[in-house]
Amino acid sequence: MMDIAVIGSNMVDLVSYIERMPKEGETLEAPDFEIGCGGKGANQAVAAAKMGSDVMMVTKVGDDLFADNTIANFKKHGIDTEYVVKVPGTSSGVAPIFVDKESKNSILIIKGANKQLAPEDVDAAAEKIKKCSVIVLQLEVPLETVYRAIDFGNEWNIPVILNPAPASKELDFQYVCKSDYFIPNESELEILTDMPVTTESEIAAAASSLVQKGLKNVIVTMGSRGAMWVTNEAVHVVPSYPVKAIDTTGAGDAFIGCFSHGLVKHGDVLEAMRKASAFAALSVTKRGSQASYPNEDELQPFLLSNV
């Protein structure tokens, strides 16, 4: 019996730490560079696994030098890789990331093999996905694959968490409304609703507009302001935890992975959000995405010190 099926992307993070972005035609020296394992799907899978969930990953890698490292990284974290498939003649997904001195990041993604994750790959993994308690999805793979995974969850009564990242105007809300938890960040919420998200009241209004379309639960990650859960009945805000941020890469994925773990373990949404907020806050105090994620033993002292 598995806890969580993550169906989605993996990337190799190529992280440049910069003072500022160069202007057109300008060459600058960057202070530091790192290579790490990333991708929204893989990040969320690793975050859940580090919290103790049994996780399977459905994804595709290329046949380049990055592929074996990505698979080995999944295995190192105890993630089931039976449906991590190599695609001949294709590059793995890569993400050049630029992190400035204020810890803000800008990210490019080259999807590579992720573009070839197909609805048929969901069906191929069906027998194992059926045994999972939650399906977690993002948008770095083809939308038709995301839609098939949502339908699969509905067919087998498995709750679906959809992270609409990167945000796409092409997203079909007939499918979106079949998901159980829709978790955008502020900028994704703004893109999807065409509404302002500067204040908490504006965020609540934008999230409520999605609930009015038929979504059951909208959870907005708001960075240092915490997270907001909006339903037909209420609006709840879970505050963040004050930390000195070094690198915010993968913080949203950290939240979603930890939240997924909590949802499976006890089903208390607010408690899962509180722990996920702490997990995400602790993650930004270190460099990288997956490399910055704490485990349960590291998270507990942080939670106790912030009661």
C-alpha positions in Angstrom: 0.0 0.0 0.0 1.4 3.4 -1.1 0.5 6.7 0.5 1.0 9.2 -2.4 1.3 9.0 -6.2 3.1 12.0 -7.7 2.4 12.1 -11.4 4.5 14.9 -13.0 7.8 16.4 -13.6 11.4 16.1 -12.7 14.2 18.6 -13.6 17.9 19.1 -13.0 18.3 22.4 -11.3 21.2 24.5 -12.6 21.4 27.2 -9.9 23.4 30.4 -10.3 23.7 32.7 -7.3 23.9 36.2 -8.6 24.2 39.8 -7.3 21.8 41.0 -10.0 20.6 39.9 -13.5 22.8 41.1 -16.3 21.4 43.8 -18.7 21.2 43.1 -22.4 24.7 42.6 -23.8 26.3 42.6 -20.4 28.4 39.9 -18.9 28.6 39.5 -15.1 30.5 37.2 -12.8 28.2 35.1 -10.6 29.5 34.3 -7.1 28.4 30.7 -7.0 26.8 27.8 -8.9 25.3 24.5 -7.9 23.6 21.5 -9.7 20.7 19.8 -7.9 17.7 17.6 -8.4 14.5 19.5 -8.9 11.3 19.7 -10.9 7.9 20.4 -9.2 6.8 16.8 -9.2 10.0 15.4 -8.0 10.3 18.1 -5.3 6.9 17.4 -4.0 7.6 13.7 -3.9 10.9 14.1 -2.0 9.2 16.5 0.5 6.5 13.9 1.2 9.1 11.1 1.4 11.3 13.1 3.8 8.3 13.4 6.1 7.8 9.6 6.1 5.2 9.0 3.4 5.5 6.0 1.0 5.7 7.7 -2.4 5.6 6.5 -6.0 6.7 8.7 -8.9 5.3 8.6 -12.4 7.6 10.6 -14.7 10.0 10.4 -17.6 13.7 11.2 -17.9 16.0 11.5 -20.9 18.8 9.2 -21.9 21.5 11.7 -21.0 23.9 11.9 -18.1 21.3 13.5 -15.8 18.8 10.5 -16.0 20.6 8.0 -13.8 21.4 10.6 -11.2 17.7 11.6 -11.1 16.6 8.0 -10.6 19.3 7.4 -8.0 18.1 10.4 -6.1 14.5 9.1 -6.0 15.8 5.8 -4.7 17.9 7.5 -2.1 14.8 9.1 -0.7 12.9 5.8 -0.7 10.6 6.8 -3.6 9.2 4.0 -5.8 10.7 4.3 -9.3 9.0 1.5 -11.2 7.2 4.1 -13.4 10.2 6.4 -13.9 10.8 5.8 -17.6 13.8 6.7 -19.8 13.0 8.2 -23.2 15.6 7.4 -25.9 17.0 10.3 -27.9 15.6 12.9 -25.5 17.2 15.2 -23.0 16.1 15.2 -19.3 14.3 18.3 -18.1 16.5 21.1 -16.9 15.8 24.3 -15.0 18.3 27.2 -15.0 17.6 29.1 -11.8 18.9 32.5 -10.8 18.9 33.4 -7.1 19.7 37.0 -6.2 21.2 38.4 -3.0 17.7 39.0 -1.5 17.0 35.2 -2.0 14.4 35.9 -4.8 14.6 33.5 -7.7 13.9 33.5 -11.5 13.5 30.2 -13.2 13.5 28.9 -16.8 12.3 25.4 -17.5 13.2 23.2 -20.5 10.8 20.3 -20.2 12.7 17.7 -22.2 11.4 14.2 -21.5 8.6 15.6 -19.3 6.8 16.6 -22.5 6.4 13.0 -23.3 4.6 11.9 -20.1 1.3 10.7 -21.7 -2.1 9.7 -20.4 -1.1 6.1 -21.3 1.6 6.4 -18.7 -1.0 7.0 -16.1 -2.9 3.9 -17.2 0.3 1.8 -17.3 0.8 2.6 -13.6 -2.9 2.1 -12.8 -2.6 -0.9 -10.5 -0.1 0.8 -8.2 -1.8 4.2 -8.3 -5.1 2.5 -7.2 -3.3 1.6 -3.9 -2.5 5.2 -3.1 -4.4 7.5 -0.8 -3.7 10.8 -2.7 -2.6 11.8 -6.2 -0.5 14.9 -6.5 -0.2 16.8 -9.9 1.4 19.9 -11.4 1.6 21.5 -14.9 5.1 20.8 -16.1 3.8 17.9 -18.1 1.1 17.8 -20.9 -2.3 18.9 -19.8 -4.0 15.9 -21.2 -1.9 13.7 -18.9 -3.0 15.9 -15.9 -6.6 15.5 -17.0 -6.3 11.7 -17.3 -4.8 11.6 -13.8 -7.7 13.7 -12.4 -10.2 11.4 -14.0 -8.4 8.4 -12.7 -8.5 9.8 -9.2 -12.2 10.4 -9.6 -12.8 6.9 -11.0 -11.1 5.3 -8.0 -12.2 7.7 -5.3 -8.7 8.9 -4.7 -8.3 12.6 -3.6 -6.5 14.8 -6.1 -4.2 17.7 -5.2 -3.5 20.0 -8.2 -0.7 22.5 -8.1 -1.3 24.8 -11.2 2.3 25.6 -11.7 3.5 27.0 -14.0 0.1 28.7 -14.4 -1.6 28.2 -17.8 -4.5 30.1 -19.3 -5.3 26.9 -21.2 -6.2 25.1 -18.0 -9.7 23.6 -18.4 -11.7 24.3 -15.3 -14.1 21.5 -16.0 -11.2 19.2 -15.1 -9.8 21.5 -12.4 -13.1 21.4 -10.5 -12.8 17.6 -10.3 -9.7 18.1 -8.1 -10.1 18.0 -4.3 -7.4 20.6 -3.4 -6.2 23.3 -5.8 -3.0 24.9 -4.5 -1.7 27.9 -6.4 0.7 30.6 -5.2 -0.2 34.3 -5.4 1.2 34.9 -8.9 -0.5 31.8 -10.3 -3.8 32.8 -8.7 -3.5 36.3 -10.3 -2.8 34.7 -13.8 -5.7 32.3 -13.5 -8.3 34.8 -12.2 -7.1 38.1 -13.8 -7.7 39.6 -10.3 -5.4 41.6 -8.0 -3.6 39.7 -5.2 -1.8 42.5 -3.4 -3.6 42.2 -0.1 -5.0 39.2 1.8 -8.5 40.4 1.1 -7.8 40.5 -2.6 -6.3 37.0 -2.4 -9.4 35.8 -0.6 -11.6 37.4 -3.3 -9.6 35.8 -6.1 -9.7 32.4 -4.4 -13.4 32.7 -3.7 -14.0 33.4 -7.4 -12.5 29.9 -8.1 -14.7 28.3 -5.4 -17.7 29.9 -7.1 -16.6 28.1 -10.3 -17.0 24.8 -8.5 -13.7 24.2 -6.8 -14.0 22.5 -3.4 -10.8 23.7 -1.6 -8.5 26.5 -2.8 -5.2 26.8 -0.8 -3.1 29.8 -1.7 0.6 29.8 -0.6 1.6 33.4 0.2 5.3 33.2 1.0 6.2 35.0 4.1 2.5 35.7 4.7 1.7 32.1 5.2 -1.2 30.2 3.4 -4.9 30.7 3.0 -7.6 28.1 2.7 -10.8 29.1 1.0 -14.0 27.1 0.8 -17.7 27.9 0.3 -18.0 28.0 4.1 -15.0 29.9 5.4 -11.6 31.5 4.8 -8.7 30.4 7.1 -5.2 31.9 7.2 -2.3 30.0 8.5 0.7 32.3 9.3 4.2 31.6 8.1 7.2 31.2 10.4 9.7 34.0 10.6 13.1 32.9 9.2 16.1 34.5 7.4 15.6 33.4 3.8 18.6 32.3 1.9 17.0 30.6 -1.2 13.3 30.3 -1.8 13.6 27.8 -4.7 11.2 25.0 -4.2 9.4 26.4 -1.2 6.0 26.0 -2.7 6.8 22.4 -3.6 8.0 21.9 0.0 4.6 23.1 1.2 2.6 20.8 -1.1 4.7 17.7 -0.4 4.4 18.2 3.4 0.7 19.1 3.1 0.1 15.9 1.1 1.8 13.9 3.8 -0.3 15.4 6.5 -3.5 14.9 4.5 -2.8 11.2 4.2 -1.7 10.7 7.8 -4.5 12.5 9.7 -6.7 14.4 7.2 -6.8 17.6 9.3 -6.4 20.3 6.7 -5.5 23.2 9.0 -2.9 21.1 10.9 -1.5 19.9 7.6 -1.2 23.5 6.4 0.5 24.6 9.7 3.1 21.9 9.4 3.6 22.5 5.7 4.1 26.2 6.4 6.8 25.3 8.9 8.4 22.8 6.5 8.5 25.4 3.7 9.8 28.1 6.0 12.7 25.9 7.2 13.5 25.0 3.6 14.3 28.6 2.6 17.0 28.8 5.2 19.3 26.6 3.1 20.3 26.6 -0.6 18.6 24.5 -3.2 15.3 22.9 -3.4 15.3 19.2 -2.4 18.6 19.6 -0.6 17.1 22.2 1.7 14.1 20.1 2.8 14.1 19.0 6.4 13.1 15.6 7.7 10.7 15.0 10.6 13.5 15.0 13.2 14.7 18.4 11.9 11.2 19.8 11.6 10.0 19.0 15.1 12.5 21.2 17.1 11.7 24.0 14.7 8.0 23.6 15.4 8.5 23.4 19.1 10.7 26.6 19.1 7.9 28.5 17.3 4.9 27.5 19.4 
